[in-house]
Amino acid sequence: MDEHYKVLHERFVGNNKGSKDPWEIFGLSLILPASYLLSQLLAPFLSRSSFLLETSLFTLPILLSLTCCSEKSLWILFALLGISFCIFYYVYRKSYFAKSWNSFTSNSTSSKTVIYDFINAYRGNLLMSTCITILAVDFPVFPRRFIKTESYGYGFMDLGVGSFVFANGLLSYEARHVFNSKSKSFRIINSLQNSSCLLVLGITRVISVKLLNYQEHVTEYGVHWNFFFTLAFVKILSTLLLCLISQKHSWLISLFLGLAHEGILASSLGASYILDSNTHRGDFFSSNREGIMSLLGYVAIYLGGVYWGVQIQGSIAEDSSIKSCIKLFKSLSFWSIVMWCSLMYSQDLFLLPSRRMANWSYFNWMLAFNLSQCAFFLLFKIIGLWYRELFFVYLENSKSGRNGKSNKGGKVSSKRKSSFINPIKPKSNENPAIQLPNPASYLLDAVCYNGLPYFLFSNIFTGIVNFFVQTIYATNCYAILILFGYSSILNYLAFKLFVKKIRWKI
């Protein structure tokens, strides 16, 4: 890469002072669950052939909100919610109000399916939005207030690493009680094996960036450190801790580590040492002080994710009905409000959030944001299930109306219900009696099916685009076309791998 352009590019993506207000970012992020709600209501009409519709539904709203329509993001949110309300109300009326809320919640719908779907929706949207931003940041159409902050403040891209760490904890083996019966040495060895691929990816990224003279943002993690190293070492350190303590105490340990880390940052070798641009980077530790010294804060976030993963698994074990999901939603909502209040208090008592240090305010922000996202995705999944039952009745009423009959009782024939659940015709060599449920989104399932490869491909494609396009000079229209094409290619690869059941164990 041309040295002069490299310097210009590094200046372009750096030196962001951030915002002091988290609510714009929070409102913008609600577009993700709002898109999911609309996909729930369109689910009866979706199949594997609806790739373009799903890509547009999950990509365009957040893409436009992060770029040319950033000042109108609330209007996009209201449009998604408004369309969803109209669809739901239409079906609700046409079903003759056959399924009241109380009637729906008394059903014995399996909570396992609900939990699986809403977690996949949360992870899938997190991956897709993150991958959009890592390329979008290189274009002028991406507002500078959304890029990663240099020291303190709120930036949309600051959500990435913290949310990934939280999500990893949420779905960790410890949260799912996978290896509880195994010895500590087995769990540690397994953690090292699982983290080894992340370490290899981290080393590969360091070498490729240096060899290709690719632009670097040194103050992000350090000279040699990167995102993959943080994920790997957080996993290893957290496993070591969870070998000493029970998962049920992970919330208390998470809070303790977050406060202890803040105490370290307040010392003379803490925040000032990390943020001082004049500090010499002569040895490995000082060269990578951002990545190394933020680890304790990220471990605290990871353990917070583990705790909530345990709570989610516990809600399934306690009760398999939809009522357990509603109870979980109330718990997520309550604690998200608590963490938002804690964030407002901590940024006044301490300092604004800092992704570079993963300080106490950043810890509160990540917990508040991700618990809120989980709560909204769970709520919209529950509404989607209620809508599905209403839609069954709506289909029967439509059929009965054509035959001069009415079905106000809400009873649905098994044949009609089956045709809705499985809109995809079985192959000739498959048993036609086997009916597979139609998920809210094949695309979200596909992205989660190969999550790490999806993220890895996004990094590779971002590098390719930056080598062939001088992004900082691109017009808005050109940038939007590139970003949508880039997202579509990523989604198509994930989609095809999912359909063919090819899973890359990276």
N, C-alpha and C positions, 0 to 999 in steps of 0.2 A: 504494500500500500504506500502511496505517495506520502512522504514525511510531512510535507506542509499541510496536506489535507487531513492527515492523522491528527495533527496538533489542533487544527480548527474543529475537527469532530469531537475531540476530547473536551475542548472548551464548551462546545455546544451542549453536551449532555451532562456537564458538571456545574458546580457552583450554585445549586438551587437552595435558596434559604427556606423553602417550604412555607406552609400555611400554619397559622395558629388555630385554625378552625377545622375540626374533624368532620363536621356535619355535611359539608359539600361532598366529601368522599363517601361518607356513609349513604347519603341519598343517591349518589351515582351508582354505588354498589348494589342498591336494591333493584336495579334493572336486571341483575342476574336471576334472582328468584322470581321476579315478575315475568321474565321470559319463560322460566320453567312452569309457572302457573298456566300461561297461555298454551304451552306444549301439552300440559295435562288435559286441557279442554279440547285440544285438537287431536289427542291421542287416538280416538276411535277412527280417525281418517288417515293415520300415518302407518306406513309400512316400510320395509327396507328399500322401497323404490323412492321414498320421499327424502332422499339425501339433501337435495338442493333446498327444500323447504326447511329442513331442520338446521342446516348450516346457516341459512339466512336468519332464522328465528333466534339462534343462539349467538350469532356473530355480529350481524348488522346493528342491533340496538346498542350493544356495548361499544362496538367499534365507532359508531357515529357519535356516541356520548363522550368518547375519549378523544375525539378529533374535531371535525368541523362543526359539530353540534354540541360542543361541551357547555356552551352557555344555555342550551335548551334541553339539558339532560332530564330535568324534572318533567318537561312536557312529554318526552319519550316514555318516561316511567308512567305518567298518568294515562298515556295512550294505551300502553300494554295492559294496565289494570282496567281501563275502561272497556277495551275490547273483551277482556276476560269476563268482566261482570256481565256484559250484554249477552255473551254466549251462554254463560251459566244461567242467567235469569230466563232466557228463552227456553232452554231445555227444562228448567225447573217448572215453568208454567205449562209447557206442553206435556209434562209428565203428570199433570193434575196434582202437583204437590204430594205425590205418592210416598215420597221418602222424606220425612221430617228429620231434623238433626238428631232428635232423641231416638227415633227409629233406627237411624244409621249407626249411631254410637252403641246401640245395644247389640249390633251384629258381632259375630265372632271372627271378623276379618283378621288374618294372621298379621301380627305386628312385625314378623321377620321380613316379610316382603316390603312393608312400609319403610322399615329401617334401612334395608338394602338400597331401595330406590332413592330415598332422600340423601343418604350418604354419597351415593354415586352422583347425584345431581350437584351436591355441594362440591365434591372433588372435581367433577368434570368441568363445571363452570369456573372453578379456581384455575385449573390448568389452561383452559381456553383463553380466559381473560389475561392471564400472566403471559402466555405466549404471544398474544396480540401486542401487549405493551412493550415486550423486549425488542420488537422491531419498530413499533410505532414511535418510540422515543427518539429514533434516529431521524425522524421527519419533522419539519417545522409545524406541520398541521397538529402535532401532539402538543398541547399546552405545557409550557415549562413548569407551571405550578404542580403538575402531576408527576414530574420526574423525581427520582430519589433525592432526598435532601442531603445536603453536604454535612450538616451537623445536627441541628434540632428542627423539629416541625413535622407537619403532616404532608405526605405526598402519596399519591395513589400507588406508585411503584414500591413504596416502602412496605406495603402490605404483603408483597410476594414472599420473601424468605420466611417471615414470621408465620404466615398462614400455612406455608408448606410444612414448617416444623410442627405446628399445631396439628395439622391433618395427619402427619406421620405418626404422632403420638396417639391420635384418635383411633387409628387403625393398626396400631402396633400389636405384636404378639402378646405383650403384657396386658394391654387393654382387653384383648379377646381371650385371655386365659389359655393360650395355646400350649405353652410350655410349663405350666404351673407344676406339673408332676415331674418335670425333668430336673436334673441336678443343676447347680449354679454354673459349674464349668461348662456343661452342655449349652446353656443359654448364652454364656459369654462367647463361646466358640461360634455359635450360630450367628450372633450379632456381628462378630468380626468377619465372618464369611459374607453376610448380607451387605456389610459396609464396604467390602473390598472392591466391589464394582464401582461404587461412588468414588472411592479413592483413585481407582484407575481412570475414571472419567475426569476427575480433577487434575490429575497429572497430565493426561492427554490434552486438556484445555490449556494448561500452562505452557506446555511445549509448543502446541500449534499457534498460540497467540504470539509467542516470542519468535518462532520461525517465520511466520507470515507478516510480522510487523503490524499486527492488528491493533486497533485502538484499545486503550486500557483506561479504566477509571480506578487508579491506584487507591484512592481514599475510600473506595467502596468496601473492600475486604483486606487489601494489602497488595504487596508486589507479587507474591506467589499464590496467595490464598484465593479461594473462590467459593461459590455457592455449594459445589459438590463436597468440598472438604468440610464445610460447616454441617451439612446434613449427615455426613459420615461420622464425624467426631461427636456430634450431639447424640446420635444413636448409640454409639459405643459407651459414652459416659453415662447416659441414661440407663442403659442395661446394667452397668456396674452398680449404679445406685439402687435400682429395683431388685437387684440380687440381695441387697442388705435390708430393704424396707418392703412392706407390703404395698400392693397397688392401691389398696383402699386408703392409704395415707399419702398418696401422691399429691393430692391437692394441698395439704398442709406443707409438704416438702417443697412444692412448687412456689408457694407464697414465701416460705422462708428463704429459698434460694434467690428469688427475685429481690427481696429486701437486702439480703446479704450482698448481692451483686451491686446494688445501689450504694451500699456502704463502701465497697471497694472503689467504686467509681468516684466517690466523694473524697477519697484520699489523694495524696499528692501524686501517686502513680496511677491515677485513674483517668477521669475524663480529660483533664488537661493534657496528659501524656498522649492519649489516643488522638485527640483533635488538633493538637499543635502541629501545624504544617512545617514548622522549623525543626521539629524533632528529627534527629539523624536516623536514617534507615540503614545502618551499617551491618547489622547482624540479622539472622533469620527472625528472631522474635520482634525486634523493632520494625523490621520490614513488613511484617504481617500482624502488627499489633491489633488492628481492627478486628480481623477474623479470630485471632486467638483469645483476646480479652473479652469478646462478646459471647463466647461459648457458654459461660455460666448462665447468662440471661436467656439464651436460647434453650438450654437444658430445662430451665424453669418453665418456659412456654411448652416444651415437649411434655413435661410431666403434667402440666395442666390439661393437655390433650389426652394423655393416658387416663387421667381421672374421669374425664367426660366420656371416653370410650368405655370405661368400666360401667359408668352410669347407664349408657345406652344399652350395653349388653345385659345389664341387670334388669332394665325395663322389659326386655324380651323374656327373660327367665321368669320374672314375677307374674306376668300376665300376657297371654298371646292375643288378646283382643285389641280393638282399636282404642279402647279406653286407656290402655297403658301408653299408647302413643300421645294421647291428649295430655296425660299426666307428665310425660317427658317434655312435651312442648311447654307446659306451664313452668317446669323446672328450668329449662333453657332460657325462657323469657325472663324469669325472675333474676337469674344469675347474670344474664347479659345486662339488665338494668343496673344491677349492683356494680358490675365492672365498669359500666359507662360512668356511673356516679364516682367510682373510685378514680377513674381517669381524670375527671374534671377536678377532683380534689388533689390528686398527685401532681398534675401539671402546675398547680398553683403553689403547692408545698415544695415540690422539687423542681424539675425542669420539664420542658416539652419532650415528647418522645424522640429517641435517637436510634435509628436502625443500626448505625455503625457500632453502637455500644450495647444495644438491647437493654436499655436501662429500665427502671421501674415503671415509668410512664409508658414506654413501648410495650412492656409486658402487659399492662392493663389494657392498652389499646388492642393488642392482638387477641386477648381473651374476650374483650367486649365485642370486637368486630366478628370474630369467628363464631362465638356463641349466638350472636344475632343472626348471622347467615344461616347457621344450622336451624335455628328456631323458625325462620321464614321458610326455608326449604321443607321442613317437616310440616308446617302448617299448610303449605300449598299442596303437599303430597296428600294430606288428609282430605283437603277440599277436593282434590282430584279423584280420590276414591269415592267420595260422596257423589260427585258428578257422574262417575261411571255407572253407579247404580241408578241414578236418575235417567241416564242415557239408555240403559236397558229398557226402562219403562217407556221412554220416549219412542224407541224403535217399535215396541209392541203396539203402542197407541197409533203410530203411523200405519202399521200393518193392519190393525183393527179398523182404522178409519177408512182404509181403502176397501175393506170388506163390509163396511156399514156397521161396525161394532165399535165399542169403546172399552178401554181397559183402565178404569179409574182405580182399580184395586191395587195396581202396582205389581201384578204377577207377571213374570217373564218366562217365556218358554225356554227350555234348555237348548233348543236348536238355535234360537235367535241369540241367546247369551253366548253360545259357543262360537257363532259366526263373528261376534264382536271381539271376543277374547283372542281369537286366532285369525286375523285377516289374511295371513300368508298361507297360501295353499301348500300342503306338504308335497315333497318330492315323491316321485313314483316309487322309490325304494323305502319310503318312510311309512310308518303305521299311521293311517289317517285318523285313528281314534285318539292319538296323543295330541293334546291341545296345550300349546305353550302360551303363557300370558303375554300380552302385548305391553312391553314396558313403556313408560312415559316418553322415553327417548332412546332410540337405538344408538344415536350419535353419542350421547353422554355415556352410555354403557361401553361403547367402543373406545372412547377416549380413556376411560378408567381401566379398560382391559389391558391396555399397553401404555400406562401413565408415564413411566420414566422414558421409554422410547419416544413417546409423543413430545415430551419436553426436549429430549436430545435432538430430535429432528428439527424442532423449532430453532434451536441454537445454530444448527448447521445451515438451515435455510436463511437465517438472519445474517450469518457470515457471508453466504453467497450473494445475497442482495446487496450488502454493503461493499462487496468487492466489485460488483458490476454497475452499481448505481451510486452516484454522489448524492446521498439522501438529503443532506442539509440544504441542497439547492432545489429539491423537487417541489413541484407545485402541489397544491392541496388535492386537486382531482387525481393527479398521477399517483400521489401517495395513497389515497383511498383505494384506488384500483389495485395497486400492488399489495396492500394490506389484506384486502378481501380475497385476492387470488392466493396469497400466501396462506391465509387461514383455511381456505377451501381445499388446498392441496394437503395440508396437514390433516384436516378432518377426513378427507377421502382416503388417505393412507390408513388412518386409524379404523375407518369404516370397513375397508376391504379386509384388513387383518382380522377384524372382529367377525365378519361374515364367514370367513374361511377358518375361523377358530385358531388362528396363528398367534401365539403369545410369545413375545421375546423376553426371556428371563435375563434382563440386564440388571 
